[in-house]
């Protein structure tokens, strides 16, 4: 089932998400719905707060990037990179910071350069509640960092300079007012 994505201004996007256990109600169905919602929205990541749940769960699927010529040197690593992250905790972010033009399904029509570290180590449980501690680099680390931020109540716009924040303020207000045209279901703050 495709779920509506919460728009900028919704309080759930600013909450620090809570851990869940393997008995979370209808967890498999929720994960399936999140993946379906992410694909229907042409996203490569989706966090539970974006669908109104303040739980530590996000999904990523960067396989569409395997066809992008910008990533041809890592296409093999991207073509099967679909993961579920439950109760994720960032262990370490290392390496040089690099800029990348980010966007967010909760903040449509806003894209800005964001600096993030190039390599991360993260621990998490997968959809079968099996523990993993892994290190990721390149665009995979970037997507995971972006989605992880959602669990901490952080949006990519929080990483912008004061000047950039001023420049996007009007667009953010329009999003809160529901004055955006998107091709996916959204729920706007009241």
C-alpha positions as CSV (number, residue, x, y, z in Angstrom):
1,X,0.0,0.0,0.0
2,X,1.3,3.4,-0.9
3,X,1.4,5.7,2.1
4,X,1.3,9.5,2.1
5,X,4.6,11.2,2.8
6,X,4.6,13.8,5.5
7,X,5.6,17.3,4.3
8,X,8.0,19.7,5.8
9,X,6.5,21.3,8.9
10,X,4.9,18.1,10.2
11,X,6.1,17.7,13.9
12,X,6.9,14.0,13.4
13,X,9.8,15.0,11.2
14,X,11.5,16.8,14.1
15,X,11.1,14.0,16.7
16,X,13.9,11.7,17.7
17,X,12.7,8.2,16.7
18,X,12.3,5.3,19.2
19,X,13.8,1.8,18.9
20,X,11.4,-1.0,18.2
21,X,11.6,-4.8,18.7
22,X,10.8,-7.7,16.5
23,X,7.2,-7.8,17.8
24,X,6.4,-4.4,16.4
25,X,2.9,-4.8,14.9
26,X,2.8,-5.7,11.3
27,X,6.5,-4.9,10.8
28,X,6.9,-6.9,7.5
29,X,3.8,-5.2,6.1
30,X,5.1,-1.8,7.1
31,X,8.5,-2.4,5.5
32,X,6.8,-3.6,2.3
33,X,4.6,-0.5,2.3
34,X,7.5,1.7,2.8
35,X,9.4,0.2,-0.1
36,X,6.4,0.5,-2.3
37,X,5.9,4.1,-1.2
38,X,9.6,4.9,-1.9
39,X,9.4,3.4,-5.4
40,X,6.1,5.1,-6.2
41,X,7.7,8.4,-5.2
42,X,10.8,7.8,-7.2
43,X,12.9,7.9,-4.1
44,X,16.0,6.0,-3.1
45,X,15.4,6.1,0.6
46,X,12.5,6.6,3.0
47,X,12.4,6.8,6.8
48,X,9.5,5.9,9.1
49,X,9.1,9.6,10.3
50,X,8.4,10.5,6.7
51,X,5.2,8.4,6.8
52,X,4.3,9.6,10.3
53,X,5.9,7.0,12.5
54,X,8.5,8.1,15.1
55,X,10.3,4.7,15.0
56,X,13.9,3.9,14.1
57,X,13.3,2.3,10.7
58,X,14.4,3.3,7.2
59,X,14.7,1.6,3.8
60,X,17.1,2.4,0.9
61,X,17.2,1.2,-2.7
62,X,20.0,2.8,-4.7
63,X,19.7,0.4,-7.6
64,X,18.3,3.1,-10.0
65,X,21.7,4.8,-9.7
66,X,23.5,1.8,-11.1
67,X,22.3,3.0,-14.6
68,X,23.6,6.6,-14.0
69,X,26.8,7.3,-15.8
70,X,28.0,9.3,-12.8
71,X,28.3,6.1,-10.9
72,X,29.5,3.7,-13.6
73,X,32.7,3.0,-11.6
74,X,30.6,1.6,-8.7
75,X,27.6,0.3,-10.7
76,X,28.2,-3.3,-9.6
77,X,28.0,-2.3,-5.9
78,X,24.8,-0.2,-6.5
79,X,22.8,-2.6,-8.7
80,X,21.7,-4.8,-5.7
81,X,21.9,-2.3,-2.9
82,X,18.5,-2.6,-1.2
83,X,18.5,-2.6,2.6
84,X,16.3,-2.2,5.6
85,X,17.8,-0.5,8.7
86,X,16.1,-1.0,12.1
87,X,17.3,0.7,15.3
88,X,20.3,2.1,13.4
89,X,23.1,3.8,15.3
90,X,25.8,5.7,13.6
91,X,29.2,4.5,15.0
92,X,31.6,6.7,13.0
93,X,31.7,9.2,10.1
94,X,35.2,9.6,8.6
95,X,37.0,10.9,5.6
96,X,36.8,14.2,3.7
97,X,33.6,16.0,3.5
98,X,32.1,16.2,0.1
99,X,29.3,18.2,-1.3
100,X,26.3,16.6,-3.0
101,X,23.1,18.1,-4.3
102,X,20.4,16.5,-2.0
103,X,16.7,16.5,-2.1
104,X,14.0,14.9,0.1
105,X,10.6,13.5,-0.6
106,X,9.3,15.5,2.4
107,X,10.7,18.7,1.0
108,X,9.7,18.6,-2.7
109,X,11.2,21.1,-5.2
110,X,14.1,22.0,-2.9
111,X,17.6,20.7,-3.7
112,X,20.8,22.0,-2.2
113,X,24.4,21.0,-1.8
114,X,25.1,19.4,1.5
115,X,28.5,18.4,2.9
116,X,28.8,15.0,4.5
117,X,31.7,12.7,5.4
118,X,32.6,10.2,2.8
119,X,32.6,7.0,4.9
120,X,30.4,5.8,7.7
121,X,30.2,2.8,10.0
122,X,26.7,2.0,11.2
123,X,25.1,-0.8,13.3
124,X,21.6,-1.9,12.6
125,X,19.2,-4.8,12.5
126,X,17.7,-5.9,9.2
127,X,14.1,-7.0,8.4
128,X,14.8,-10.4,10.0
129,X,16.2,-8.8,13.2
130,X,19.7,-9.9,12.4
131,X,22.4,-7.6,13.7
132,X,24.9,-5.9,11.3
133,X,27.8,-3.6,11.7
134,X,29.0,-2.3,8.4
135,X,31.1,0.4,6.7
136,X,29.8,2.2,3.6
137,X,31.3,4.8,1.4
138,X,30.3,6.8,-1.7
139,X,26.7,7.5,-2.6
140,X,25.5,4.6,-0.4
141,X,27.0,6.4,2.7
142,X,25.3,9.6,1.6
143,X,21.8,8.0,1.3
144,X,22.2,6.2,4.6
145,X,23.3,9.5,6.3
146,X,20.4,11.3,4.9
147,X,17.9,8.7,6.1
148,X,19.6,8.3,9.4
149,X,19.2,12.0,10.0
150,X,15.4,11.6,9.8
151,X,15.6,9.2,12.8
152,X,17.3,12.0,14.7
153,X,14.8,14.7,13.7
154,X,17.2,16.3,11.3
155,X,16.4,17.4,7.8
156,X,18.9,18.0,5.0
157,X,18.0,21.7,5.1
158,X,19.4,21.9,8.7
159,X,22.9,21.3,7.1
160,X,22.6,24.5,5.0
161,X,24.4,27.8,5.7
162,X,22.4,30.6,7.2
163,X,22.3,32.3,3.8
164,X,21.0,29.2,2.0
165,X,18.4,28.7,4.7
166,X,17.1,32.2,4.0
167,X,17.0,31.5,0.3
168,X,14.8,28.4,0.7
169,X,12.6,29.8,3.4
170,X,9.8,30.8,1.0
171,X,9.8,27.4,-0.7
172,X,9.6,25.7,2.7
173,X,6.6,27.9,3.7
174,X,4.9,26.9,0.4
175,X,5.4,23.3,1.2
176,X,3.9,23.7,4.7
177,X,0.9,25.4,3.0
178,X,0.5,22.6,0.6
179,X,1.4,24.8,-2.4
180,X,3.5,22.2,-4.2
181,X,2.8,20.0,-7.2
182,X,4.1,16.4,-6.7
183,X,3.3,13.2,-8.4
184,X,3.0,11.2,-5.1
185,X,0.7,11.2,-2.1
186,X,1.6,13.8,0.5
187,X,0.1,14.8,3.8
188,X,0.6,18.5,4.7
189,X,0.7,20.0,8.2
190,X,-2.6,21.5,9.4
